[in-house]
Amino acid sequence: MTASVEYIPVTPIEYPDEDGKPMAEGDIQCSYLTYARNALRIYFQNHPDVYVAGNLFIYYEKGYPESVVAPDVFVVFGVKNRDRRSYKTWEENNQTPDFVLEITSKSTRSKDQGAKKGIYAFMGVREYFQYDPTGDYLNPQLQGLHLVDGNYFPVAANTLPDGTVSLASQILGLELRLEAGKLRFYNPATSQILLTHEEEAAARQAAEEKAQRLAAKLQELNIDPDSL
């Protein structure tokens, strides 16, 4: 007599792409998240092996969908720069983020400095920066940590003559600067602030309008602008 074996289908493990929550707590946090992500994407756009994303689920243990974290902005070196719905480390040759930035708010400050900090250290995130756009929850307002032997140590801040606070990211080769409370990425190689496409367009328009006003003023003085 042949014994029958009941086939029990295995339900595949699901890794959701979203949780239905808003990208950021408010407009201020959202604006800086968008700036940081877009500015870094432009900076690394010619590097096919650098991936920049924001507010994307990172699953860091296969088979355990609860092992997930969603940094506001992160950068991974050594993986293909392509669109993803989520980031699963085991599908990316176990490459985890090298740089993480969290835009801290009232609802995220405890996680950013507690649970997330521990997770990022466990994952091997080499640099972890936090920025509080309102200045209500972090002191100092911009903070950086670098990983040494599994533990985080502060990144030294440098105050420039004009009062701008600057923290160097060795991973990115950039500086994170706090100008009158506003976060900006600065490229020391070009001595320029990183801008988004929208900011570049606005700067060009402002320069053109200034040139037009100057030309009009010179013409009022009977001076040909083209002769200068």
Phi, psi and chi 1 to 4 in degrees:
 res  aa     phi    psi   chi1   chi2   chi3   chi4
   1 MET       -  129.6  179.6  176.6 -179.7      -
   2 THR   -92.2  125.4  -56.5      -      -      -
   3 ALA   -76.2  139.5      -      -      -      -
   4 SER   -89.4  143.3   61.2      -      -      -
   5 VAL  -113.1  121.2  178.2      -      -      -
   6 GLU   -76.7  129.4 -178.5 -178.6    1.6      -
   7 TYR   -88.8  121.0  171.9   71.4      -      -
   8 ILE  -110.4  110.5  -58.4  176.2      -      -
   9 PRO   -63.3  142.7   24.0  -33.3      -      -
  10 VAL   -92.7  122.8  177.3      -      -      -
  11 THR   -77.1  122.3  -57.7      -      -      -
  12 PRO   -63.7  145.6   23.2  -32.8      -      -
  13 ILE   -74.4  132.2  -61.7  174.7      -      -
  14 GLU   -98.9  138.3  -66.1 -174.0    3.6      -
  15 TYR  -121.1   93.9  -60.1   91.7      -      -
  16 PRO   -58.2  150.0  -21.7   33.3      -      -
  17 ASP   -91.0  -16.3  -62.0  -34.1      -      -
  18 GLU  -155.1  163.0   58.0 -176.8    4.6      -
  19 ASP  -118.6    5.0   57.1    7.9      -      -
  20 GLY    80.8   -0.4      -      -      -      -
  21 LYS   -87.5  154.0  -64.1  179.7 -179.4  179.6
  22 PRO   -65.5  156.3   22.4  -32.9      -      -
  23 MET   -62.6  -36.8 -178.9  172.5   62.3      -
  24 ALA  -147.6  164.8      -      -      -      -
  25 GLU   -67.6  -36.3 -178.0  174.1  -72.6      -
  26 GLY  -153.0 -178.8      -      -      -      -
  27 ASP   -62.1  -38.5  -70.5  -20.8      -      -
  28 ILE   -64.2  -48.5  -63.3  177.1      -      -
  29 GLN   -62.2  -41.2  -74.1   77.9   14.4      -
  30 CYS   -64.0  -39.2 -175.5      -      -      -
  31 SER   -65.4  -40.3   65.7      -      -      -
  32 TYR   -75.1  -34.2  -76.1  105.8      -      -
  33 LEU   -60.3  -46.4 -172.2  160.6      -      -
  34 THR   -64.6  -42.5  -58.5      -      -      -
  35 TYR   -60.1  -51.2  160.8   74.1      -      -
  36 ALA   -61.5  -45.6      -      -      -      -
  37 ARG   -64.1  -47.9 -179.9 -174.4   59.1 -168.1
  38 ASN   -70.0  -39.9  -68.3  -10.7      -      -
  39 ALA   -63.6  -41.2      -      -      -      -
  40 LEU   -70.8  -34.3  -70.1  175.0      -      -
  41 ARG   -63.1  -41.2  -80.0 -179.0  173.2  174.9
  42 ILE   -66.0  -42.7  -66.0  169.9      -      -
  43 TYR   -61.8  -37.8  179.4   71.7      -      -
  44 PHE  -101.9   14.6  -71.8  110.7      -      -
  45 GLN   -63.3  -24.1   62.1 -174.3  -19.5      -
  46 ASN   -96.2   13.8  -64.5  -38.1      -      -
  47 HIS  -113.4   98.9  -62.9  -99.1      -      -
  48 PRO   -68.0  -11.9   24.4  -33.6      -      -
  49 ASP  -109.2   23.2   59.8  -14.7      -      -
  50 VAL  -125.3  124.9  179.4      -      -      -
  51 TYR  -112.1  125.3  176.9   56.8      -      -
  52 VAL  -118.2  129.8  179.0      -      -      -
  53 ALA  -148.1  172.1      -      -      -      -
  54 GLY  -152.4  144.0      -      -      -      -
  55 ASN    54.8   39.9 -160.3   44.1      -      -
  56 LEU  -116.3  137.9 -166.8   80.2      -      -
  57 PHE   -66.3  131.0  -80.8  177.1      -      -
  58 ILE  -112.5  117.0  -60.9  176.1      -      -
  59 TYR   -98.1  122.0  -68.8   96.8      -      -
  60 TYR  -113.6    3.7   53.1   90.9      -      -
  61 GLU  -140.9  114.7  -71.0 -174.3  -39.8      -
  62 LYS   -62.9  132.7 -173.3  176.3 -178.3  179.4
  63 GLY    91.1   -4.9      -      -      -      -
  64 TYR  -128.9   84.1  -62.0   90.2      -      -
  65 PRO   -63.8  -15.3   20.4  -31.5      -      -
  66 GLU   -77.2  -13.1   66.4  -85.4   10.0      -
  67 SER   -85.5   79.2  -63.8      -      -      -
  68 VAL  -141.8  146.7   61.2      -      -      -
  69 VAL  -145.3  150.8   65.8      -      -      -
  70 ALA  -129.6   87.4      -      -      -      -
  71 PRO   -64.0  151.1  -16.2   29.4      -      -
  72 ASP   -63.8  -44.3  -73.8  -26.1      -      -
  73 VAL  -145.0  137.0 -179.8      -      -      -
  74 PHE  -147.8  157.0   64.9   93.2      -      -
  75 VAL  -130.6  132.6 -179.8      -      -      -
  76 VAL  -122.1  127.3 -170.1      -      -      -
  77 PHE   -96.8  142.4  -68.1   87.3      -      -
  78 GLY    90.7   13.9      -      -      -      -
  79 VAL  -128.2  160.8  -61.3      -      -      -
  80 LYS   -68.3  136.3 -173.5  175.3 -179.1  179.8
  81 ASN   -81.9   94.8 -179.7   14.3      -      -
  82 ARG  -146.9  163.1   60.4  176.3  178.5   83.0
  83 ASP   -72.6  140.0  -69.5  -22.3      -      -
  84 ARG  -134.9  149.4  -64.2  166.0  171.6   82.8
  85 ARG   -86.2  -29.0  -65.6 -177.9   62.1   85.5
  86 SER  -156.5  168.2   63.5      -      -      -
  87 TYR  -118.1  113.5 -172.7   96.3      -      -
  88 LYS  -108.6  116.4  -56.5  178.1 -178.8   69.5
  89 THR   -60.3  -34.8   58.0      -      -      -
  90 TRP   -71.3  -15.8   58.3   90.6      -      -
  91 GLU   -93.3   -2.2  -65.8 -179.9   -6.6      -
  92 GLU  -121.2   35.0  -52.3  -73.6  -10.1      -
  93 ASN    56.9   33.4 -162.0   28.0      -      -
  94 ASN    60.2   24.9  -67.2  -41.5      -      -
  95 GLN   -80.8  124.0  -68.6  -71.2  105.5      -
  96 THR  -107.3  165.0   56.5      -      -      -
  97 PRO   -56.1  143.1  -27.7   36.2      -      -
  98 ASP   -93.1  -28.2  -63.9  -79.5      -      -
  99 PHE  -137.5  135.7  170.9   91.9      -      -
 100 VAL  -134.0  138.4  162.9      -      -      -
 101 LEU  -125.6  128.0  169.8   66.5      -      -
 102 GLU  -112.8  131.7  -67.2  -73.8    1.8      -
 103 ILE   -92.3  103.7  -48.7  -62.5      -      -
 104 THR   -77.6  142.4  -63.2      -      -      -
 105 SER  -140.0 -178.9   64.2      -      -      -
 106 LYS   -58.8  -40.8 -179.2  178.6 -179.7  179.8
 107 SER   -82.9  -14.2   65.4      -      -      -
 108 THR  -112.6  -10.4   66.5      -      -      -
 109 ARG   -60.1  -39.8   58.1  176.6  173.9  172.8
 110 SER   -67.8  -39.9   59.8      -      -      -
 111 LYS   -70.0  -41.0  -71.3 -176.8  178.2  179.4
 112 ASP   -60.8  -36.8  -69.5  -14.4      -      -
 113 GLN   -97.6   -6.9  -64.8 -155.9  -45.4      -
 114 GLY  -116.6  -91.5      -      -      -      -
 115 ALA   -60.0  -46.6      -      -      -      -
 116 LYS   -65.3  -38.9  -81.5 -169.7  171.3 -178.0
 117 LYS   -59.3  -42.4 -179.9 -179.5  175.7 -178.7
 118 GLY   -66.4  -40.0      -      -      -      -
 119 ILE   -65.0  -43.9  -69.6  171.7      -      -
 120 TYR   -64.7  -38.0  -66.4  148.2      -      -
 121 ALA   -64.7  -42.6      -      -      -      -
 122 PHE   -61.6  -38.6  170.3   76.2      -      -
 123 MET   -74.9  -19.6  -68.7  171.5   62.0      -
 124 GLY    90.0   24.5      -      -      -      -
 125 VAL   -64.6  118.3  175.3      -      -      -
 126 ARG   -75.2  -29.4  -66.7 -171.7  -73.8  166.9
 127 GLU  -136.3  133.2  -72.9 -174.7  -17.7      -
 128 TYR  -130.7  114.3  174.7   33.6      -      -
 129 PHE  -111.6  147.3  -78.1   77.5      -      -
 130 GLN  -129.5  141.2  -62.5  173.9   69.3      -
 131 TYR  -136.5  131.8  167.5   59.6      -      -
 132 ASP  -110.6  101.4  173.6   12.7      -      -
 133 PRO   -64.7  -24.4   20.9  -31.0      -      -
 134 THR   -93.8  -14.7   63.7      -      -      -
 135 GLY    72.8   17.0      -      -      -      -
 136 ASP   -95.9  -19.2  -65.2  -32.9      -      -
 137 TYR  -122.3  -18.0  -48.2  111.5      -      -
 138 LEU  -123.2  138.2  -74.2 -176.6      -      -
 139 ASN  -138.8  108.7 -175.0   21.2      -      -
 140 PRO   -71.3  164.6   24.9  -33.4      -      -
 141 GLN   -65.5  -31.1 -166.9  173.9   -9.0      -
 142 LEU  -121.5  126.3  175.2   63.9      -      -
 143 GLN  -134.1  147.9  -58.0  179.0   13.6      -
 144 GLY  -134.6  147.3      -      -      -      -
 145 LEU  -132.0  142.5  -60.9  169.3      -      -
 146 HIS  -123.8  146.0   62.4   94.9      -      -
 147 LEU   -88.5  127.4 -165.1   66.5      -      -
 148 VAL  -133.2  115.2  178.8      -      -      -
 149 ASP    52.1   42.7  -64.1  -30.5      -      -
 150 GLY    84.0   -0.2      -      -      -      -
 151 ASN  -123.8  148.7  -64.5  -55.3      -      -
 152 TYR   -92.5  138.7  -81.5  123.2      -      -
 153 PHE  -129.2  146.9  -66.7   88.6      -      -
 154 PRO   -64.0  143.9  -20.3   32.5      -      -
 155 VAL   -84.8  129.0  173.9      -      -      -
 156 ALA   -67.1  136.0      -      -      -      -
 157 ALA   -95.1  146.4      -      -      -      -
 158 ASN  -123.6  127.0  179.1   34.0      -      -
 159 THR   -97.8  119.7  -58.3      -      -      -
 160 LEU   -78.9  164.7  -55.2 -179.5      -      -
 161 PRO   -55.1  -30.9  -28.3   35.8      -      -
 162 ASP   -86.3    5.8   63.4   -3.8      -      -
 163 GLY    93.7   -6.1      -      -      -      -
 164 THR   -67.0  132.7  -64.0      -      -      -
 165 VAL   -94.1  131.1  176.3      -      -      -
 166 SER  -128.4  132.3  176.3      -      -      -
 167 LEU  -122.7  127.9  -80.5   73.6      -      -
 168 ALA   -85.7  134.6      -      -      -      -
 169 SER  -103.4  107.3  167.1      -      -      -
 170 GLN   -68.1  -30.1  -64.1 -179.4    0.3      -
 171 ILE   -66.5  -46.2  -60.7  -60.0      -      -
 172 LEU   -85.7  -21.7  -58.6 -179.8      -      -
 173 GLY    73.9   24.3      -      -      -      -
 174 LEU  -127.6  172.4  -60.0  170.6      -      -
 175 GLU  -115.4  142.5  -64.9  176.5   11.6      -
 176 LEU   -98.4  120.1  -76.0   77.5      -      -
 177 ARG  -116.0  145.7  -69.9 -169.1  170.2 -174.1
 178 LEU  -113.2  102.2 -160.6   61.1      -      -
 179 GLU  -106.2  106.8  -61.7 -178.9  -16.9      -
 180 ALA    53.6   40.2      -      -      -      -
 181 GLY    86.7   -5.1      -      -      -      -
 182 LYS  -101.2  132.2  -63.4 -178.6  178.6 -179.5
 183 LEU   -79.9  131.8  174.1   67.0      -      -
 184 ARG  -143.2  145.7  -75.6  -66.9 -178.9  -94.5
 185 PHE   -90.5  137.3  -75.9   91.9      -      -
 186 TYR  -126.1  133.3  175.7   83.4      -      -
 187 ASN   -98.2  106.5 -175.1   -8.5      -      -
 188 PRO   -66.9  -20.8   22.9  -32.6      -      -
 189 ALA   -71.6  -31.6      -      -      -      -
 190 THR  -111.6   -5.5   61.3      -      -      -
 191 SER    57.1   40.0  -59.1      -      -      -
 192 GLN  -130.9  148.4  -68.6 -178.3  -26.9      -
 193 ILE   -79.1  139.2  -63.4  -67.1      -      -
 194 LEU   -74.7  129.3  -91.1   59.2      -      -
 195 LEU  -116.1  155.0  -57.6  177.0      -      -
 196 THR   -81.2  170.8   64.9      -      -      -
 197 HIS   -60.0  -39.2  -71.6  -52.8      -      -
 198 GLU   -65.7  -40.5  -67.9   77.9    9.7      -
 199 GLU   -68.1  -37.8  -71.2  173.9  -29.9      -
 200 GLU   -62.8  -42.6  -71.2  177.2  -13.6      -
 201 ALA   -64.4  -41.5      -      -      -      -
 202 ALA   -65.5  -38.2      -      -      -      -
 203 ALA   -66.7  -40.6      -      -      -      -
 204 ARG   -63.6  -43.2  -75.3 -164.7  -59.9  -90.3
 205 GLN   -63.8  -41.3 -178.2  176.5   -6.7      -
 206 ALA   -63.8  -39.1      -      -      -      -
 207 ALA   -66.9  -40.3      -      -      -      -
 208 GLU   -65.3  -42.9  -68.8  172.4   -2.2      -
 209 GLU   -64.2  -38.3  -68.1  175.4   -8.6      -
 210 LYS   -64.7  -41.1 -178.2  178.1 -179.7 -179.8
 211 ALA   -64.7  -38.5      -      -      -      -
 212 GLN   -66.8  -40.4  -69.2  172.5   -1.3      -
 213 ARG   -65.2  -39.4  -69.3 -165.0  -60.7  -90.0
 214 LEU   -65.3  -41.9  177.5   59.5      -      -
 215 ALA   -63.7  -41.0      -      -      -      -
 216 ALA   -63.8  -39.9      -      -      -      -
 217 LYS   -65.9  -40.2 -174.4   63.7  176.4  178.7
 218 LEU   -64.8  -38.8  -70.6  173.0      -      -
 219 GLN   -65.6  -34.5  -70.7  174.7  -11.0      -
 220 GLU   -61.6  -29.0  -69.5  178.3    3.7      -
 221 LEU   -93.7   12.0  -60.9  173.5      -      -
 222 ASN    61.0   36.0  -66.1  -40.2      -      -
 223 ILE  -112.9  126.4  -59.1  173.1      -      -
 224 ASP   -78.4  114.7 -177.8    5.0      -      -
 225 PRO   -57.0  -32.3  -21.9   32.9      -      -
 226 ASP   -72.3  -15.0  -65.4  -28.4      -      -
 227 SER   -86.2   -7.6   65.0      -      -      -
 228 LEU   -86.7      -  -61.4  177.3      -      -
